[in-house]
Amino acid sequence: MVIGLIDRLSRPFMRALDPEDAHTLAIKALRLIPLPRPAPEPPELAVRAFGLNFPNPVGLAAGFDKNALAPDALLRLGFGFVEVGTVTPRAQAGNPRPRLFRLEPDEGVINRLGFNNEGAAAVLARLAARAGAGGIVGVNVGANRDSADRAGDYVRLIKTFAPVASYFTVNVSSPNTPGLRDLQQASALDELLARVIEARERVRPLAGPTPVLLKIAPDLTLSDLDDVVGVARKHRVDGMIVGNTTISRPGSLRERDKAREAGGLSGKPLFKLSTRMLAETFVRTESAFPLIGVGGIDSGATAIAKIKAGATLIQLYSGLVYRGIGVVSQIKADLLTALKRGQHASLASMVGTDAADMTAESWPS
């Protein structure tokens, strides 16, 4: 595959650049390089969730393509779905640079980008222009930093993007917008989801049914998680994403200097915590809705662990930094191999098989 060769040859150069400059260059390259449509996926990898048919369970997490500049190119790279954003109603610059850091020895990333994006109007124009292109493209929505009515921001975005979004992700878990995580508290989340679901139902006659997912932090206490899941079930959200970046810093980190940077940690160091929170969420939802597992996925083994912890679908982003785009094909091949070994008849039968045992283990340090 030509793109795989380009990826392998360019990775050392990209890693030598400032992380944010490398990311900008990657987006530009995706827009310029003509990519063929991927071969049809094996039917064993197909997943139905939230009323949508996913060709495979491997998605690109929000944060990579914040402004919907290259969703179709990303789908051609083999992702089963792509999530753009986080998008806010008004454009905002985010936090000052530098705001993105690689923890090379740990294969981790710290970001404090702060919802930098071009705003709803610009993103809507791009998604509307690809309306007939097919593929599952979700929209991750958030509030402007200086908003006087943050719940109102989410409502505006639901109304704006419903005609062009395959699904919505309500992002209340970024650590880089002051006070945003307060929306995970039971009373605030109850009001927010009530307004979001009402807005979705109001536009349903014109836009059709658009699934609404809730993205949570891996730093919640289990008591808070009880409340969050209870509120999510009360309002009948279509799913949850577990989880966002963590503000914690595992004691095992070797890159001590950059680990002191403020922001959310992702990549390999997040895997154990996010997977435990996924299992905890799975046992609490009692199959009321599907979950997407994200955090530290960089191989077939980590993808399978997420599925067994309760994920119907998975997402990755930081894994691309250290493993390249080839990791997507590797994960899909490893999933097929696991199914052919006969331990599980389907991906669906694998979901959550280890969750209960995981919740009995000692808490990840």
Secondary structure as UniProt FT lines:
FT   HELIX           2..16
FT   HELIX           19..32
FT   HELIX           43..45
FT   STRAND          47..49
FT   TURN            50..51
FT   STRAND          52..54
FT   STRAND          58..60
FT   TURN            62..63
FT   TURN            66..67
FT   HELIX           71..76
FT   TURN            77..78
FT   STRAND          81..87
FT   STRAND          100..103
FT   HELIX           104..106
FT   STRAND          108..111
FT   HELIX           120..129
FT   TURN            130..132
FT   STRAND          137..141
FT   TURN            145..146
FT   HELIX           150..161
FT   TURN            162..164
FT   STRAND          168..171
FT   TURN            175..176
FT   TURN            178..179
FT   HELIX           180..184
FT   HELIX           186..207
FT   STRAND          212..216
FT   TURN            218..219
FT   HELIX           222..234
FT   TURN            235..236
FT   STRAND          239..242
FT   TURN            251..252
FT   HELIX           256..259
FT   STRAND          264..267
FT   HELIX           268..270
FT   HELIX           271..285
FT   TURN            286..287
FT   STRAND          291..294
FT   HELIX           300..309
FT   STRAND          313..316
FT   HELIX           318..323
FT   HELIX           326..340
FT   TURN            341..342
FT   HELIX           347..350
FT   TURN            351..354
FT   HELIX           355..359
//
